[in-house]
Amino acid sequence: MPDVKNTIIIGSGPAGFTAAIYAARANLKPFLFEGLAKGGQPGGQLMLTTDVENYPGFPEGIQGPELMEQFRKQAARFGTELLREDVTNVDFTKRPFKLSAGGQDYVSKTVIISTGASANWLGLPSEKALQGFGVSACATCDGFFFKNKEVLVIGGGDSAIEEATFLTKFASKVTVVVRRDVFRASKIMQDRLFANKKIETLWDSTIVEIKDPAQRKVTGAVLKNLKTGAVSEKKCDGIFMAIGHTPNTEIFKGKIELDAKGYVKVHDGSLTNIAGVFACGDVQDFKYRQAVTAAGSGCMAALDAEKFLESEHA
C-alpha cells in the first residue's frame, strides 16, 4: 500500500494553494495535485486574467499568472509536495481515502477538494485569443478597466443582468446580447435593467466573431441575428461572458453530495457530507467567485482538516 498522506489537496487555484500553505505550516506535509487542465499551468481561472488589481497587498496590481506563481512558491517553500497530474478517480467509501492520478494510486487520511469552476464560453477562436485582453467572464474582477468605454455582456439570466448593472459604474454604455427575445432573469432584475439608461438590449442575437486578435485587444464584435440570419458588426472595447459557470466536479459525481448545479455542498465552513473530506473555493462557491474569498475558504479547509486529524488522536 502506498504511503498514507495526512492530507491531499486536489486543485491549484487560490483556494488549493492557500490550503496547502496552512496545512504545511501545521506540519501536515500536504500533497497537492495541480492538474493539467490549463496546459500544465497551475492557478485556475486567474491564469486567464492579465491584471489583478483587487487582491490585497498589491497596490500597483499584479498579473494573474504571476500571482499564482507566488502562491505556488509559498506553498512549496513550506514543504508542500506538488504534482502536475489530474486526479481521475476518487474512492471516499472508506478511510484512508484512495485517489488515482497518472496511473498510480494515492491514499490519504483527509482530502481537500479545490478543483474550482470553469466559466462557460462561446467556443470561438477569437474569444480564446482575447481572454484577458478585453474578453472576460468576471465583471467584478475586470470592470474597473473599462472606465468610459463601451462593453457587451453576453447572457440572459440573473448573472448577466447583475454583470451589466455593475459595469454601468464604469462603462459609458453596456449592451446586453440575448439569444432569445426574452430574459430568463427574474422580474426584479429585468426591471432594474430596463430602468438603467446606460444599458441597451440586443435581442435574438449571438456573437460569431470578436475583433481583433491581431491587435491583441477587443475592437468590436460580429453579431448574427438568430431569427433573420442578418450579420452586423458592433464596435466595443470589451466583452463579458455571463453564460454561467460549470463546477469541476465530474469525478465526484456519486461520490460526494453535490447540489443541483453540481457544486460541492458544504456546511460549518468547509465540511462535506463525508467526514475527512473538505471543499473550498469556487467548487463550492457559486456566489462570490473571487480570488480573495477562494483563498479565505482554502485557509478554512486546512484548519478544518487539521482539527479533524487532531480529534482522531485526542
C-alpha positions in Angstrom: 0.0 0.0 0.0 1.3 3.5 -0.8 2.4 5.8 2.0 -0.6 7.3 3.7 -0.7 11.1 3.5 -2.2 13.4 6.1 -4.0 15.5 3.6 -4.2 15.5 -0.2 -5.4 18.7 -2.0 -7.0 18.4 -5.4 -6.7 21.7 -7.3 -4.2 24.6 -7.5 -6.0 27.9 -7.6 -6.0 30.4 -4.8 -8.1 28.0 -2.6 -5.9 25.0 -3.1 -2.6 26.8 -2.7 -3.8 28.6 0.4 -5.0 25.3 1.9 -1.5 23.9 1.2 0.3 26.9 2.9 -1.8 26.5 6.0 -1.6 22.7 6.0 2.1 22.8 5.5 2.6 25.3 8.3 0.6 22.9 10.6 3.2 20.2 9.7 0.6 18.1 7.8 3.1 17.6 4.9 0.3 18.2 2.3 0.4 16.7 -1.2 -1.2 18.8 -3.9 -2.4 17.8 -7.4 -2.0 20.8 -9.6 -3.9 19.4 -12.5 -3.3 19.6 -16.2 -6.5 21.3 -17.4 -4.7 24.6 -18.1 -2.0 23.1 -20.3 0.1 22.1 -17.3 -0.2 25.6 -15.7 -1.4 25.7 -12.1 -3.7 28.5 -10.9 -7.2 28.0 -12.3 -9.1 31.0 -13.7 -6.5 33.6 -12.7 -4.3 32.1 -15.4 -6.7 33.8 -17.8 -6.5 37.2 -16.1 -3.9 39.7 -17.1 -4.3 42.5 -14.5 -5.4 41.7 -10.9 -5.9 45.0 -9.0 -8.3 43.9 -6.3 -6.1 41.4 -4.4 -4.9 42.9 -1.1 -1.2 43.5 -0.8 -0.5 44.5 -4.4 -1.3 48.3 -4.6 0.2 48.5 -8.2 -1.7 45.4 -9.3 -0.2 42.1 -10.5 -0.6 39.8 -13.4 -2.9 36.8 -12.7 -0.3 34.1 -13.7 2.4 35.9 -11.6 0.1 36.0 -8.5 -0.5 32.3 -8.9 3.2 31.6 -9.2 3.8 33.5 -6.0 1.1 31.3 -4.3 2.8 28.2 -5.7 6.3 29.2 -4.5 4.9 29.9 -1.0 3.2 26.5 -0.8 6.4 24.8 -1.9 8.6 26.8 0.5 6.7 25.3 3.5 7.1 21.8 2.2 4.0 21.1 0.1 4.6 18.2 -2.4 3.4 19.3 -5.8 2.4 17.0 -8.6 1.2 18.2 -12.1 -1.4 15.5 -12.7 -5.1 15.3 -12.9 -6.9 13.2 -10.4 -9.0 10.8 -12.5 -10.9 8.8 -9.7 -11.6 9.0 -6.0 -12.9 6.5 -3.5 -14.4 8.1 -0.4 -16.2 4.9 0.8 -13.5 4.0 3.3 -10.5 5.6 5.0 -7.8 6.2 4.2 -9.3 7.7 1.0 -7.9 6.5 -2.3 -7.2 8.7 -5.3 -6.0 7.8 -8.7 -3.8 10.0 -10.9 -1.3 9.4 -13.7 -1.8 5.6 -13.5 -1.0 5.5 -9.8 -3.0 5.3 -6.6 -2.5 7.6 -3.6 -4.0 7.3 -0.1 -4.8 10.0 2.5 -6.4 10.5 5.9 -8.1 13.7 4.6 -8.9 15.2 1.3 -9.4 18.9 0.4 -11.3 19.5 -2.9 -10.4 22.8 -4.6 -11.0 22.0 -8.3 -12.7 25.3 -8.9 -15.3 26.1 -11.6 -14.9 26.9 -15.2 -16.6 29.9 -16.9 -18.8 28.9 -19.8 -17.5 30.3 -23.1 -18.9 30.6 -26.6 -16.1 28.5 -28.0 -14.9 31.0 -30.6 -11.1 31.0 -31.6 -11.1 34.8 -31.4 -12.7 34.7 -27.9 -10.0 32.4 -26.7 -7.3 34.6 -28.2 -8.6 37.7 -26.4 -9.3 36.2 -23.0 -7.6 38.6 -20.6 -7.3 41.2 -23.4 -10.8 42.6 -23.3 -12.7 39.4 -23.1 -13.7 38.4 -19.5 -16.0 36.3 -17.5 -15.9 38.4 -14.4 -17.2 42.0 -14.3 -16.3 42.5 -10.6 -12.7 41.4 -11.5 -12.2 43.5 -14.6 -14.9 46.1 -14.8 -12.6 48.8 -13.5 -10.5 48.6 -16.7 -13.4 49.8 -18.8 -14.0 53.3 -17.5 -15.9 55.4 -20.1 -15.8 52.6 -22.6 -18.4 50.6 -24.4 -18.9 46.9 -23.5 -21.1 44.0 -24.4 -22.5 41.5 -21.9 -23.5 38.1 -23.3 -26.3 36.2 -21.5 -29.9 36.4 -20.5 -30.0 35.3 -16.8 -29.8 37.0 -13.5 -26.0 36.9 -13.6 -25.9 38.7 -17.0 -28.1 41.5 -15.6 -26.0 41.7 -12.4 -22.8 42.0 -14.5 -24.4 44.6 -16.8 -25.7 46.7 -13.9 -22.3 46.5 -12.2 -20.5 47.5 -15.4 -22.5 50.8 -15.6 -20.5 52.1 -12.7 -17.5 52.3 -15.1 -18.6 51.9 -18.8 -20.2 54.7 -20.8 -22.6 52.1 -22.4 -23.5 48.5 -21.8 -25.2 46.4 -24.4 -26.7 43.0 -23.3 -26.7 40.4 -26.1 -29.5 37.9 -25.6 -30.1 34.8 -27.7 -33.8 34.9 -27.4 -36.5 37.6 -27.4 -37.0 37.4 -23.6 -34.8 37.3 -20.5 -34.5 34.2 -18.3 -33.8 36.5 -15.4 -36.2 37.3 -12.6 -38.7 40.1 -13.0 -37.0 42.3 -10.4 -33.7 42.0 -12.2 -35.3 42.8 -15.5 -36.9 45.9 -14.0 -33.6 47.1 -12.8 -32.0 46.7 -16.2 -34.8 48.4 -18.1 -34.7 51.4 -15.7 -30.9 51.9 -16.3 -30.4 54.4 -19.2 -26.8 53.2 -19.8 -28.0 49.7 -20.7 -29.4 48.6 -24.1 -30.6 45.1 -25.1 -29.9 43.3 -28.3 -32.5 40.5 -28.8 -32.3 37.3 -30.8 -28.6 37.7 -31.3 -25.3 35.9 -30.7 -21.6 36.7 -31.3 -19.9 34.9 -34.2 -16.5 36.6 -34.0 -14.6 39.0 -31.8 -12.3 41.6 -33.2 -9.3 42.0 -33.2 -6.8 39.3 -32.1 -4.2 40.8 -34.4 -4.3 44.0 -32.3 -4.3 42.0 -29.0 -7.4 43.9 -27.9 -11.2 44.0 -28.4 -12.3 46.5 -31.0 -15.7 45.1 -31.8 -17.9 42.0 -32.4 -19.6 40.4 -35.4 -23.2 39.6 -34.4 -25.7 37.3 -36.0 -29.5 37.7 -35.7 -30.8 34.2 -34.9 -34.2 35.0 -36.4 -33.3 36.7 -39.6 -29.7 35.5 -40.1 -28.5 39.0 -40.7 -24.9 39.7 -39.7 -23.7 43.0 -38.4 -20.7 44.5 -36.7 -20.7 46.4 -33.4 -17.9 48.4 -32.0 -17.0 47.9 -28.4 -14.0 47.9 -26.1 -14.7 44.8 -24.0 -16.9 41.7 -23.9 -18.1 40.0 -20.7 -19.4 36.4 -20.9 -22.2 35.8 -18.4 -23.5 32.5 -19.6 -22.7 30.7 -16.3 -20.0 28.6 -14.7 -19.6 24.8 -14.5 -18.1 23.4 -11.3 -15.2 21.0 -12.0 -16.9 18.1 -10.1 -17.2 15.4 -12.8 -15.1 12.9 -10.9 -17.0 13.5 -7.7 -20.5 12.6 -9.0 -22.0 9.9 -6.9 -19.0 10.1 -4.6 -20.0 13.1 -2.5 -23.0 15.3 -2.1 -23.5 17.9 -4.8 -26.2 20.5 -5.3 -28.5 20.7 -8.3 -25.9 22.7 -10.3 -23.1 20.3 -9.5 -21.3 22.4 -6.8 -20.0 20.5 -3.7 -22.3 21.0 -0.7 -20.6 22.3 2.4 -21.7 23.1 6.0 -20.0 24.6 9.0 -17.3 26.1 6.9 -15.8 23.6 4.6 -17.2 20.2 5.8 -18.8 18.0 3.2 -21.2 15.1 3.9 -18.2 12.8 4.2 -16.1 13.1 7.4 -12.5 13.9 6.5 -13.3 15.4 3.1 -13.4 19.2 2.8 -14.1 21.6 -0.1 -13.1 25.2 -0.7 -13.0 27.8 -3.4 -15.2 28.1 -6.5 -16.0 24.3 -6.5 -18.4 25.1 -3.6 -18.9 28.9 -4.0 -21.3 30.0 -6.8 -22.0 33.3 -5.2 -18.7 35.3 -4.6 -16.2 33.7 -7.0 -13.3 35.9 -6.1 -9.6 35.1 -5.6 -9.7 36.5 -2.1 -12.8 34.6 -1.0 -11.3 31.4 -2.5 -8.1 31.9 -0.6 -10.0 32.5 2.6 -12.0 29.3 2.2 -8.8 27.4 1.5 -7.5 28.6 4.9 -10.7 27.4 6.5 -10.5 24.0 4.8 -6.9 23.5 6.0 -7.8 24.5 9.6 -10.8 22.1 9.5 -8.6 19.3 8.2 -6.1 19.9 11.0 -8.8 19.9 13.7 -10.2 16.7 12.2 -6.9 15.0 12.4 -6.2 16.2 15.9 -9.6 14.9 17.1 -8.7 11.5 15.9 -5.7 11.4 18.2 -7.3 13.1 21.1 
